[in-house]
Amino acid sequence: MSPKRPPENELASVTLLMSAHQGLDILTVDECEELLSSEVVGRLGFLDAGQPIILPINYAFVAGSILFRTAPGSKLAAATQTERVAFEIDGWDRDARSGWSVLTKGRASEITNEWFVALCEFFGVEPWADQFPRDHWVRISVDEISGRWIFRDPKNEDVLSLRA
């Protein structure tokens, strides 16, 4: 995705945000949701026995929620026992020294309603790891979303700039 440059009348506020985040450009909620909709793999963050855990999952982003399948274990326990989880996606170009990330926070819950499970099946999230059945669906109801984007100004390799 190539985020669009903010309108001139919004540059002052974007510049203030940039300096507050040391050169990181802030993505809009719409840009974050577009990226969430376009990716299929992200990282789920939660506490397991009081310890932070981050695990990769494949997912679908639908109507403000992140949906994924899992087997019994720590991810399912996080959905049924933990109040809050985090979910992150990112992309980068090593040669251009640019990249972006989207972070969401929300509440995870297991989907047990048969109608909702059938709806989830429609979105085609198939587990990549297929050695064990992953027939439990989890929904993260996103209530916080933020994104950052960074790139090097081609005119000055030492200066970070607004997105073009």
C-alpha beads as a LAMMPS data file, in Angstrom:
LAMMPS data file: protein, C-alpha beads

164 atoms
163 bonds

1 atom types
1 bond types

-500.0 500.0 xlo xhi
-500.0 500.0 ylo yhi
-500.0 500.0 zlo zhi

Masses

1 110.0

Atoms # bond

1 1 1 0.000 0.000 0.000
2 1 1 1.177 3.502 -0.706
3 1 1 -0.425 5.895 1.782
4 1 1 -1.427 9.265 0.366
5 1 1 0.091 12.544 1.506
6 1 1 -2.187 14.435 3.927
7 1 1 -3.912 17.591 2.635
8 1 1 -1.836 20.748 3.095
9 1 1 -4.202 22.080 5.794
10 1 1 -3.481 18.966 7.914
11 1 1 0.314 18.981 7.582
12 1 1 0.879 21.028 10.747
13 1 1 -0.894 18.468 12.928
14 1 1 0.875 15.590 11.188
15 1 1 4.212 17.320 11.701
16 1 1 3.492 17.668 15.423
17 1 1 2.622 13.999 15.630
18 1 1 5.783 13.116 13.731
19 1 1 8.020 15.004 16.099
20 1 1 6.233 13.423 19.043
21 1 1 7.052 10.019 17.587
22 1 1 10.607 10.858 16.468
23 1 1 10.094 10.791 12.734
24 1 1 7.375 8.166 12.514
25 1 1 4.438 9.170 10.350
26 1 1 1.042 8.333 11.821
27 1 1 -1.338 6.230 9.698
28 1 1 -5.040 7.050 9.759
29 1 1 -7.557 4.516 11.058
30 1 1 -8.749 3.993 7.464
31 1 1 -5.166 3.264 6.328
32 1 1 -4.694 0.849 9.242
33 1 1 -7.927 -0.965 8.398
34 1 1 -6.954 -1.149 4.716
35 1 1 -3.654 -2.775 5.689
36 1 1 -5.383 -5.166 8.103
37 1 1 -7.770 -6.171 5.311
38 1 1 -4.947 -6.766 2.832
39 1 1 -2.713 -8.988 4.976
40 1 1 -3.270 -12.590 6.115
41 1 1 -0.590 -13.163 8.779
42 1 1 -0.020 -11.195 11.963
43 1 1 1.205 -11.587 15.525
44 1 1 -0.983 -12.151 18.558
45 1 1 0.340 -10.796 21.862
46 1 1 -1.019 -11.896 25.240
47 1 1 -0.001 -12.935 28.726
48 1 1 0.437 -16.639 29.441
49 1 1 0.992 -17.495 33.119
50 1 1 2.023 -13.876 33.648
51 1 1 4.623 -13.958 30.863
52 1 1 4.297 -12.008 27.577
53 1 1 3.888 -14.200 24.501
54 1 1 3.802 -13.205 20.825
55 1 1 2.749 -15.842 18.290
56 1 1 2.105 -15.703 14.543
57 1 1 -1.427 -16.405 13.316
58 1 1 -3.205 -16.257 10.007
59 1 1 -6.423 -14.271 10.179
60 1 1 -9.188 -12.315 8.478
61 1 1 -10.121 -8.729 9.346
62 1 1 -13.894 -8.369 9.099
63 1 1 -16.087 -5.497 10.303
64 1 1 -13.610 -4.256 12.907
65 1 1 -12.767 -7.719 14.246
66 1 1 -9.841 -10.071 13.767
67 1 1 -10.889 -13.691 13.269
68 1 1 -8.599 -16.709 13.543
69 1 1 -8.708 -20.456 14.114
70 1 1 -6.759 -22.293 16.752
71 1 1 -6.449 -25.561 18.645
72 1 1 -6.768 -25.879 22.411
73 1 1 -3.730 -24.226 24.007
74 1 1 -2.363 -20.824 24.959
75 1 1 -4.104 -18.813 22.207
76 1 1 -7.497 -20.282 23.064
77 1 1 -6.824 -19.786 26.777
78 1 1 -5.987 -16.143 26.058
79 1 1 -9.356 -15.801 24.346
80 1 1 -11.268 -17.278 27.274
81 1 1 -9.215 -16.152 30.282
82 1 1 -7.407 -12.923 29.360
83 1 1 -9.151 -9.592 29.306
84 1 1 -6.981 -7.887 26.681
85 1 1 -4.784 -8.958 23.779
86 1 1 -2.711 -7.147 21.156
87 1 1 -2.408 -7.936 17.460
88 1 1 0.232 -6.546 15.076
89 1 1 1.015 -6.648 11.363
90 1 1 3.880 -5.001 9.498
91 1 1 5.687 -4.701 6.221
92 1 1 9.060 -3.346 5.198
93 1 1 11.504 -2.796 2.386
94 1 1 15.022 -3.457 3.648
95 1 1 16.745 -1.777 0.678
96 1 1 14.639 1.393 0.890
97 1 1 14.845 1.355 4.702
98 1 1 11.105 1.919 4.922
99 1 1 8.222 0.139 6.535
100 1 1 4.964 0.309 8.384
101 1 1 3.225 -1.357 11.306
102 1 1 -0.334 -1.550 12.581
103 1 1 -1.102 -2.359 16.224
104 1 1 -4.536 -3.237 17.534
105 1 1 -5.721 -3.905 21.050
106 1 1 -8.955 -5.486 22.070
107 1 1 -10.803 -8.276 23.783
108 1 1 -10.540 -11.847 22.563
109 1 1 -13.375 -14.327 22.900
110 1 1 -14.064 -17.805 21.599
111 1 1 -16.843 -18.006 19.036
112 1 1 -19.230 -20.806 19.984
113 1 1 -22.458 -19.748 18.268
114 1 1 -22.999 -22.133 15.326
115 1 1 -24.325 -19.408 13.037
116 1 1 -21.307 -17.171 13.729
117 1 1 -18.915 -20.115 13.265
118 1 1 -20.515 -20.769 9.846
119 1 1 -20.045 -17.086 9.000
120 1 1 -16.367 -17.290 10.007
121 1 1 -15.920 -20.346 7.777
122 1 1 -17.143 -18.215 4.865
123 1 1 -14.083 -15.922 5.196
124 1 1 -11.740 -18.811 4.391
125 1 1 -9.210 -18.618 7.192
126 1 1 -7.464 -21.957 6.855
127 1 1 -4.747 -22.836 9.372
128 1 1 -1.290 -23.107 7.863
129 1 1 -0.216 -25.559 10.543
130 1 1 -2.488 -28.505 9.813
131 1 1 -0.961 -31.312 11.905
132 1 1 -3.735 -30.886 14.503
133 1 1 -7.346 -29.800 14.058
134 1 1 -7.810 -26.092 14.636
135 1 1 -11.535 -25.969 14.965
136 1 1 -11.899 -23.261 17.601
137 1 1 -12.651 -19.776 16.279
138 1 1 -11.495 -16.680 18.145
139 1 1 -12.652 -13.119 17.618
140 1 1 -10.658 -10.090 18.702
141 1 1 -13.041 -7.154 19.049
142 1 1 -10.717 -4.282 18.181
143 1 1 -11.195 -1.211 20.349
144 1 1 -7.822 0.501 19.745
145 1 1 -5.961 0.781 16.457
146 1 1 -2.827 2.701 15.521
147 1 1 -0.276 2.627 12.753
148 1 1 3.128 4.047 11.934
149 1 1 4.955 4.501 8.642
150 1 1 8.564 5.507 8.076
151 1 1 10.767 6.085 5.054
152 1 1 13.969 7.859 4.162
153 1 1 13.767 10.995 2.074
154 1 1 15.565 10.128 -1.187
155 1 1 17.079 13.658 -1.254
156 1 1 18.669 13.296 2.171
157 1 1 19.433 9.858 3.546
158 1 1 19.750 11.248 7.074
159 1 1 16.303 12.871 7.189
160 1 1 12.984 11.132 7.744
161 1 1 10.103 12.662 5.842
162 1 1 6.344 12.707 5.406
163 1 1 4.922 10.074 3.129
164 1 1 4.775 11.130 -0.519

Bonds

1 1 1 2
2 1 2 3
3 1 3 4
4 1 4 5
5 1 5 6
6 1 6 7
7 1 7 8
8 1 8 9
9 1 9 10
10 1 10 11
11 1 11 12
12 1 12 13
13 1 13 14
14 1 14 15
15 1 15 16
16 1 16 17
17 1 17 18
18 1 18 19
19 1 19 20
20 1 20 21
21 1 21 22
22 1 22 23
23 1 23 24
24 1 24 25
25 1 25 26
26 1 26 27
27 1 27 28
28 1 28 29
29 1 29 30
30 1 30 31
31 1 31 32
32 1 32 33
33 1 33 34
34 1 34 35
35 1 35 36
36 1 36 37
37 1 37 38
38 1 38 39
39 1 39 40
40 1 40 41
41 1 41 42
42 1 42 43
43 1 43 44
44 1 44 45
45 1 45 46
46 1 46 47
47 1 47 48
48 1 48 49
49 1 49 50
50 1 50 51
51 1 51 52
52 1 52 53
53 1 53 54
54 1 54 55
55 1 55 56
56 1 56 57
57 1 57 58
58 1 58 59
59 1 59 60
60 1 60 61
61 1 61 62
62 1 62 63
63 1 63 64
64 1 64 65
65 1 65 66
66 1 66 67
67 1 67 68
68 1 68 69
69 1 69 70
70 1 70 71
71 1 71 72
72 1 72 73
73 1 73 74
74 1 74 75
75 1 75 76
76 1 76 77
77 1 77 78
78 1 78 79
79 1 79 80
80 1 80 81
81 1 81 82
82 1 82 83
83 1 83 84
84 1 84 85
85 1 85 86
86 1 86 87
87 1 87 88
88 1 88 89
89 1 89 90
90 1 90 91
91 1 91 92
92 1 92 93
93 1 93 94
94 1 94 95
95 1 95 96
96 1 96 97
97 1 97 98
98 1 98 99
99 1 99 100
100 1 100 101
101 1 101 102
102 1 102 103
103 1 103 104
104 1 104 105
105 1 105 106
106 1 106 107
107 1 107 108
108 1 108 109
109 1 109 110
110 1 110 111
111 1 111 112
112 1 112 113
113 1 113 114
114 1 114 115
115 1 115 116
116 1 116 117
117 1 117 118
118 1 118 119
119 1 119 120
120 1 120 121
121 1 121 122
122 1 122 123
123 1 123 124
124 1 124 125
125 1 125 126
126 1 126 127
127 1 127 128
128 1 128 129
129 1 129 130
130 1 130 131
131 1 131 132
132 1 132 133
133 1 133 134
134 1 134 135
135 1 135 136
136 1 136 137
137 1 137 138
138 1 138 139
139 1 139 140
140 1 140 141
141 1 141 142
142 1 142 143
143 1 143 144
144 1 144 145
145 1 145 146
146 1 146 147
147 1 147 148
148 1 148 149
149 1 149 150
150 1 150 151
151 1 151 152
152 1 152 153
153 1 153 154
154 1 154 155
155 1 155 156
156 1 156 157
157 1 157 158
158 1 158 159
159 1 159 160
160 1 160 161
161 1 161 162
162 1 162 163
163 1 163 164
